[in-house]
Amino acid sequence: MRHSIYLRLAILLIKADLAREEREWKRAVRKVQYEIPWGNEYLLKDIGLHLDGRTISDLEQPVFKAECQVRHLRRFIRLRIAT
């Protein structure tokens, strides 16, 4: 037995409405995902930002960065398995 055209049209419209709601929900989730909590100093620190929007690494001295990088490289070389 075949369904009537009205029933098929209703199914098509319901599916389209569900797809539209899903797209809107995903759009809203994406927007919230990238909101930066400017009012919370501790959350900003966790993601690596200061209150004024600069990254925490901007304040580090180049010498300190180089020392830290050398320390990590030495640790990596020391832990490497000799084959």
Kinemage of the C-alpha trace (Angstrom):
@kinemage 1
@onewidth
@group {chain A} dominant
@subgroup {mainchain}
@vectorlist {calphas} color= white
{ca met a 1} P 0.000 0.000 0.000
{ca arg a 2} L 1.404 3.410 -0.981
{ca his a 3} L 1.416 6.379 1.335
{ca ser a 4} L -0.483 9.451 0.325
{ca ile a 5} L 1.345 12.472 -1.039
{ca tyr a 6} L 0.356 14.482 2.032
{ca leu a 7} L 1.960 11.948 4.330
{ca arg a 8} L 5.176 11.970 2.266
{ca leu a 9} L 5.190 15.775 2.278
{ca ala a 10} L 4.708 15.810 6.057
{ca ile a 11} L 7.628 13.405 6.527
{ca leu a 12} L 9.817 15.526 4.241
{ca leu a 13} L 8.972 18.723 6.137
{ca ile a 14} L 9.566 17.108 9.532
{ca lys a 15} L 12.969 15.821 8.399
{ca ala a 16} L 13.872 19.278 7.076
{ca asp a 17} L 12.814 20.863 10.372
{ca leu a 18} L 14.900 18.390 12.371
{ca ala a 19} L 17.920 19.067 10.161
{ca arg a 20} L 17.448 22.844 10.610
{ca glu a 21} L 17.257 22.480 14.399
{ca glu a 22} L 20.398 20.339 14.374
{ca arg a 23} L 22.281 22.961 12.320
{ca glu a 24} L 21.170 25.746 14.681
{ca trp a 25} L 22.229 23.718 17.716
{ca lys a 26} L 25.656 22.988 16.216
{ca arg a 27} L 26.110 26.668 15.339
{ca ala a 28} L 25.268 27.673 18.916
{ca val a 29} L 27.686 25.101 20.332
{ca arg a 30} L 30.477 26.318 18.037
{ca lys a 31} L 29.900 29.923 19.138
{ca val a 32} L 30.082 29.012 22.829
{ca gln a 33} L 33.172 26.913 22.226
{ca tyr a 34} L 35.244 29.947 21.280
{ca glu a 35} L 33.903 32.466 23.810
{ca ile a 36} L 36.786 33.703 25.928
{ca pro a 37} L 35.999 34.221 29.641
{ca trp a 38} L 37.421 37.763 29.921
{ca gly a 39} L 35.976 38.249 33.407
{ca asn a 40} L 37.723 35.273 34.992
{ca glu a 41} L 41.436 35.789 35.568
{ca tyr a 42} L 42.080 32.145 36.505
{ca leu a 43} L 40.446 30.688 33.399
{ca leu a 44} L 42.408 33.128 31.256
{ca lys a 45} L 45.610 31.985 32.937
{ca asp a 46} L 44.658 28.363 32.238
{ca ile a 47} L 44.334 29.032 28.512
{ca gly a 48} L 47.515 31.146 28.470
{ca leu a 49} L 46.207 34.721 28.351
{ca his a 50} L 46.481 37.823 30.517
{ca leu a 51} L 43.524 40.096 31.301
{ca asp a 52} L 44.515 42.483 28.516
{ca gly a 53} L 44.520 39.678 25.911
{ca arg a 54} L 48.275 39.187 25.522
{ca thr a 55} L 49.618 35.673 25.718
{ca ile a 56} L 51.601 34.672 28.771
{ca ser a 57} L 54.591 33.702 26.647
{ca asp a 58} L 54.918 37.334 25.443
{ca leu a 59} L 56.336 38.294 28.831
{ca glu a 60} L 58.998 35.588 28.897
{ca gln a 61} L 62.542 36.672 28.165
{ca pro a 62} L 64.182 35.080 25.082
{ca val a 63} L 67.040 33.847 27.290
{ca phe a 64} L 64.610 32.019 29.561
{ca lys a 65} L 62.868 30.479 26.546
{ca ala a 66} L 66.204 29.277 25.149
{ca glu a 67} L 67.260 27.757 28.487
{ca cys a 68} L 63.951 25.957 28.807
{ca gln a 69} L 64.178 24.627 25.251
{ca val a 70} L 67.751 23.383 25.788
{ca arg a 71} L 66.673 21.683 29.016
{ca his a 72} L 63.859 19.886 27.192
{ca leu a 73} L 66.175 18.838 24.352
{ca arg a 74} L 68.747 17.467 26.823
{ca arg a 75} L 66.035 15.518 28.613
{ca phe a 76} L 64.784 14.151 25.294
{ca ile a 77} L 68.277 13.051 24.221
{ca arg a 78} L 68.958 11.455 27.601
{ca leu a 79} L 65.715 9.475 27.520
{ca arg a 80} L 66.137 8.273 23.940
{ca ile a 81} L 66.812 4.570 23.666
{ca ala a 82} L 70.119 3.749 21.956
{ca thr a 83} L 69.533 1.134 19.285
